[in-house]
Amino acid sequence: MTTGTKVLVTGAGGFIGSHLVTYLKRKGYWVRGADIKHPEFGPTDADEFQILDLRRWENCLEAAEGIDEVYALAADMGGMGFISAHHAQILYNNSLINLHTLEAVREKGVSRYLYTSSACVYPEHLQEETDVKPLKEEDAYPAFPQDAYGWEKLISERLCMHYRDDFGMETRTVRFHNIFGELGTWRGGREKVPAALCRKIALAKLAGDPVIEIWGDGEQTRSFCYIEDCVEGIYRLMRSDHSEPINLGQDRMLSINELADIIANIAGIEITKRHVDGPQGVRGRNSDNTRLREVTGWEPQISLEDGLSVTYRWIEEQVFRSVKNDEPFSAAV
């Protein structure tokens, strides 16, 4: 029963947060969004949207006022190019956001809190080959996360655990594995690899030049989860009784070269890959969804091809409009 339940989504101006707001509104919740910016690609569906810097304690208190449940998505983050070059900024900003938000919602008596973590919490030594074993939740320890972003995520997971144990707060923790979709950042350096490749291929199609650049040899592997499955999984976990961290992602692993070929096929063009130096992250990563299935009786349903088809069409439209309007493109990614 959702009638009368007031929900806060932090990071509601971002990609996943804006989609989650829309999902929760359709479920019948009253939703407050909070972020330092409005959604970039359209109006918010939130009942109330507060422009707040959640690094500040008093702003977190304001956001949590009168709220029953919180979905904590606010973070300073981006694709591998951004994460690998802004360690201090990411660790500082995200630590402040999560420390202040969790304490504020405790003080305001919020009944349930979902924290969005990342597959970056997993040790790098388990991800040094392209053909890796899917990562299970317990693989996070002994701890050796990827970069400052991964360390902060793991510490915030621990903080949720201790708030649950010490104060009786109902907390949930989800570890995202490469979420993609429309209405997300697609240029400027903070975009993830599916969006970057969609942009490059759309530009190649427009220019009639088949060459696209890929960082590294393109054989690094990942799995990718479409945004509609992501928000469905978030909600199912929030409604479950499971309090330990849990993976949320597809378990189909493929190389970045293969991902580029799928997108090119959707675009209807043939591409030539030029492999160049650039940050690549871990060599291989995949999600083990065993616990997700056990806890929720569900797992992501939308195929990579179907999700990419929607995503590519949307990004192609953005690219064509930007070129028509003579907007500059970043050379990043």
N, C-alpha and C positions, 0 to 999 in steps of 0.2 A: 504494500500500500504506500503510495508516494504522496498522496494528498496532504499538504501542510508541511512536508519535509523540506527544509531549506538547506541547500547545498552550496558550498563554495568551491569553485575551480580556480586555483592559482595557475598563472601562466595561460590564462584564457585568451590572451591575444596571440598566442603561438599556434603552431600547426596542430598538434594533437589536442591541446586545450580547447581550441575553437571547435573542433569536431566533437569533442566530448560534451561541450555545452549544448550543442544542437541535439546530440543523442539523449542527454538527460532531460531536456525540455520535452522531447517526444515521449519520454517515459512519464511525464507529468510532474516533475520536480520544479520547485521554485529555485532558480539558479542565479547566484551572484558570481560574476567573473572579476578577477583582479589581476592586473598586469601593469607593466610600465608603458604599454602601448595597446591600442586597439588592434583587432585582427587586420592584417594587411590587405586581404583580398575580398573583403565584403563586410557587411554589418554583423555584429554579434547577435546571437539569439538569446543572450542572457536577459533575465528580467532586470538586472541591475549590473552595471559595469563600472568598477572603480579603477581609476588610474592611480596606482600606488607602487612605490619602490619597496618591495618586500625585503630588502636588505635592512630596512629600518623597523625596529621593534614596534613603535607606535602604529605604523602602518599595518603590521600583521594583526595587532589587536583590533584595529578598525575593520579589517577584512573579515575577521572571525566573529564579529558581533552578531548575535542572534542566529548563528548557524548551527545546524544539527550534524552535518557530515562534510568532510573536506576531501577533495581530490587534489593532492599537491603535485603540480606539474611545473611550477615555475623554476627556471634554471637558465643560466648563461651557458649556452652550448651551441654546437654546430656540427659540421662534418669533420672528417679527419684532418683536413688542412687547418681548420680553426682550432680543434682540440689539441693538436700537437704543437701549436705555436703560442698558446696563451695559458700556460699552466698556472701561473700565479693569479691571474685574473679570475680564472674558472674556480680555483680552489677557494679564493677569498670570497667572491660573490656568492657562490652556491652554498658555502658553509654558513654565511650570514642568513641567507634566505631560509635554509632548512632549520637552523637552530632557532631562529626567531619565530618561524611559523609554527613549529611543533609546540613550543612553550606557550605561544599565544593561544592556540586552540585548547591546550590543557587548561589554561587559566579561564577561558571562556566556557568550559564545560562541554566541548564538542564530543559527541558520542562515538564517532567513528572517523578514522583518518587513513587514507590510502596514499602511500608514498611511491612515486615512480622512480625506480632505479634503472640500471642499465647492465647489459651484458659486459660492459667494460670492467665490472667488478671481478671478472674471472682472471686467474693467473695467466700471465703471458706464456709461461713454459708449457701450458696445455694447448697452445694455439700456434705452434711453430711450424706446422706442416699444413699443406693444402687439404689433405684427406684426413681430417681430424675426427675424433669421436665427439658426438653431440655432448654439450656441456650440461651436466646435472647440477641442481641447486647446491648440493653439498660440495661441489668442486671449488667453490669460492674460497675454501680454507684448506691448507694454510694460505694466508692472504698474500697476494702479490699482484694487485690490480694493474690495469693498463693506464698509465699516465695519471696526472692530478685529477682528472675528471673521474676516473674509476675509483681512486682513493676516497674522494669526497663522497661518492655514492655509497661506498661500503660503510664509511663512518656513519652516514645518515641512516642506513639500514640498522646499524647497531643502536643508534639513538632511538629509533622506533621500538626496537626490542626492549630497551631498558625503560622507556616510558610505559610500555605495556606491562612489564614486570613490576615496576615501582609504583605506578599510579593507576593501574587497571584500565588504561586506555585501550580501546579496540583499534589495533593498527593492522594494516595490510601492506604488503610490499610486493611490487611487480617489477621484474627485470625485463626491459624491452630489448628485443633483437631486431634492429634495423627496420623501423617503421617508415613507410612511404605512402604517398598519395597526393591528390590534388589539394590546392589551397595551402601549399607549403612553400618555404623558401626555395627558389630555383636558380638563383644567381647571387653573386656578391661575396662568396667565400664561406658562408655558413651552411650551404646546402649539402645534403647527403648525396651519396653516389648515384642512386637512381634518378634523382632530379638533375644532377649535373650531366649525366649521360643523356637524359631526355633533351636537355637544353642543347648540348653539343650536336646531337643528331638532328634536332629540328633546325639548327643553324646550317648544318651540312646540307640538309634537304633544300633549304631556302636558297643557299648559295650555289647549289649544284656541284659542291666540292665534297667528295666522299671521305676525306681524311678527318678523323677525330683523334684527339690525344687521350691516352689512358696512363695513369700513374703506375709505374712499375711494369712488370711483365703481364699484368692482367690475369695471372693465374691464381691470385689470392682469392679465397672462397668465403662466401657469406650465405646466410638465408635472409629473406626479406618478407615482411608482413604488411599487408595492406591495411590502411587506416580504419576501414569499417570493421575489420576483425579485431583490430587493436582496441577500439572503444567498447566493443562487445565484450572482449575479454576483461578489460578493466572493470566493467560493471559487474560481471559475473563473479570476479574475485572479491569485490567490495561486499557483495551480498553473501559470500560464503563464510564459513567458520574458520577458514585457514589463515593463520597469522604469520607463518614463516614466509620468507621470500620465495617467489615462484616465477619461472620463465614465461614470457609471452612472446611468441614469434612463430613463424613457419619453421618446419624441420626439413625443408628441401634445400640442400646446399648446392650452390653452383659458383662458377668463377665469374669474375668481373667481365672477362671476355665474352662469356656466354650471356651474361646479362645484357651487354651491349648488342649482341646479335639479336636477342629477343626484341629489344626496343627498335632496332633497325627494321626488323621484319614488320613490326606494328606500324612504323612510319612508312613502309613501302619502299625502302631504298637499300642499296648495298653500301657497306662502309669499308674503309681501309683504316686499320688501327695503327696509330703511331705511339709506341710506348716510350714514355719520357720519365725522367726522375721526378719523384714527388712522394709525400708521406703515404704509406699504405696501411698503417696499423698492423694488427696481427696477421699472420699468414693464412690462417683458416679459423672459421668459427661457425658453429651450428647450434641450434637449440634442441635440447632434449625435452619433449613435451609430455613425458610420462606423468609427472605430477599434475600438470595442468589438466590432463584428461581425468585423472583420479579425483581431483578436487572439484572441478566444475562440470564434469560429464560432457565436455565440449573441447574443441580445438579449432584453430583458424580454418575457415571453410573456403575462402576466396582464393582462386589460383593466382599465381604470380602473373601469368599472361593477362588475365582479366583485370587485375589491379593496375598493371602497367598500361593497359590499353586506355583506361580512364585517365590515368596520370599523364601519359604522353600527350593525349589530345588536349588536355588542359594546358600543359606547358608549351606545346606547339602554338597554341592560340596566344599565350603571353609573349612568346618570342616573336611571332609575326607582327603583333601589335607594337611591340617595342621597336622593332626594326623600322616599321612604317613611320613611327613617331620620332625616329632618329635618337633613341635613348642609348646612352653608352653602356657597353657591357664590360664587366670586370674580366680581367684575364685569369682570375683565380679559378681553380678546379678545371 
